[in-house]
Amino acid sequence: MCEATAYLLNKDGEEELLLADVDVIEPEGEGKVRLVSIYGEQKVLDGRIKSMSLVNHRVVLTQN
């Protein structure tokens, strides 16, 4: 399986789980990111991608 786990970087610099089994990440309007899991769960975040590691299946996002 090639899904990723998305984390949100909080104001203390710690990563918090945002969404597991992410299949789709795409821009959603001005400054927003939409994530969709393989189960159809969706989250739209007012933020941006900070880093991605495809080998480790990790995506870290920050809020605007």
C-alpha positions as CSV (number, residue, x, y, z in Angstrom):
1,M,0.0,0.0,0.0
2,C,1.3,3.5,-0.8
3,E,-0.9,5.7,1.3
4,A,0.7,8.4,3.5
5,T,0.0,9.7,7.0
6,A,-0.6,13.5,7.2
7,Y,0.6,15.4,10.3
8,L,-0.1,19.0,11.3
9,L,2.8,21.0,12.8
10,N,1.3,22.8,15.8
11,K,2.6,26.1,17.2
12,D,4.9,24.3,19.6
13,G,6.6,22.6,16.6
14,E,5.2,19.2,17.4
15,E,3.5,17.0,14.8
16,E,-0.1,16.0,15.4
17,L,-1.9,13.3,13.4
18,L,-4.2,14.9,10.9
19,L,-5.3,12.1,8.7
20,A,-4.2,8.5,8.1
21,D,-4.2,6.5,4.9
22,V,-4.1,9.6,2.7
23,D,-4.5,8.9,-1.0
24,V,-5.1,12.4,-2.5
25,I,-3.5,15.7,-1.7
26,E,-4.5,18.7,-3.8
27,P,-4.8,22.4,-3.7
28,E,-8.3,23.7,-2.8
29,G,-8.7,27.3,-3.5
30,E,-6.5,30.1,-2.3
31,G,-4.1,28.8,0.4
32,K,-6.0,25.6,1.2
33,V,-5.1,21.9,0.9
34,R,-7.6,19.1,0.6
35,L,-6.7,15.6,1.8
36,V,-8.7,12.5,1.0
37,S,-8.2,9.1,2.7
38,I,-8.7,5.7,1.0
39,Y,-11.9,5.5,3.0
40,G,-13.3,8.7,1.6
41,E,-12.7,10.8,4.7
42,Q,-11.9,14.4,3.6
43,K,-10.2,17.3,5.4
44,V,-9.6,20.8,4.0
45,L,-6.9,22.7,5.8
46,D,-6.1,26.4,5.5
47,G,-2.4,25.7,5.2
48,R,0.5,24.4,3.1
49,I,2.8,21.4,2.8
50,K,5.9,21.8,4.8
51,S,7.6,18.5,3.9
52,M,6.9,15.2,2.2
53,S,8.7,11.9,2.5
54,L,7.3,9.4,0.0
55,V,9.6,6.6,1.1
56,N,8.4,7.0,4.7
57,H,4.8,7.8,3.6
58,R,4.7,11.0,5.6
59,V,3.3,14.5,4.8
60,V,3.7,17.4,7.3
61,L,1.5,20.4,6.9
62,T,1.5,23.8,8.5
63,Q,-1.5,26.2,9.0
64,N,-1.5,29.6,7.5
